[in-house]
Amino acid sequence: MATSVFKLTPKEGPMVKFYDRLVLPVTKAAEKLVKPPFGQSVFVVARVPD
């Protein structure tokens, strides 16, 4: 959303480093075992119960 809607470019920082070092390797390993039912673009609609 940040890059497509707000036209922001990713900047090197602690969150990017965290993602690249920890999240990305785990995600790649998990996707080798189980094919996720969705891709990078996931649309979620939520509402507060009445």
C-alpha positions in Angstrom: 0.0 0.0 0.0 2.8 2.4 0.9 4.5 2.0 -2.5 1.4 1.8 -4.7 -1.0 4.2 -3.1 1.2 6.7 -1.5 4.1 6.4 -4.0 6.7 6.0 -1.3 10.0 4.3 -1.9 11.4 1.9 0.6 14.3 3.3 2.6 17.0 1.4 4.3 16.2 1.4 8.0 15.7 -0.9 10.9 12.3 -2.2 9.7 13.7 -3.1 6.3 16.8 -4.7 7.8 14.5 -6.7 10.2 12.3 -7.9 7.3 15.2 -8.8 5.1 17.1 -10.7 7.8 14.3 -12.5 9.6 10.9 -12.4 7.9 12.0 -13.0 4.3 14.0 -16.1 4.9 11.3 -17.7 7.0 8.7 -16.8 4.4 10.7 -18.3 1.6 11.3 -21.5 3.6 7.6 -21.8 4.4 6.6 -21.3 0.8 8.8 -24.1 -0.3 6.8 -26.4 2.0 3.3 -25.1 1.6 1.9 -23.1 -1.3 0.0 -20.1 0.1 -3.6 -19.6 -1.3 -2.8 -16.0 -2.1 0.0 -13.7 -3.3 1.4 -10.4 -2.2 -1.8 -8.6 -2.9 -4.4 -9.5 -0.3 -7.5 -7.5 0.1 -9.2 -7.6 3.6 -12.5 -6.2 4.5 -13.4 -6.0 8.2 -16.2 -4.6 10.2 -17.0 -4.1 13.8 -19.8 -6.3 15.1 -23.0 -4.6 16.0 
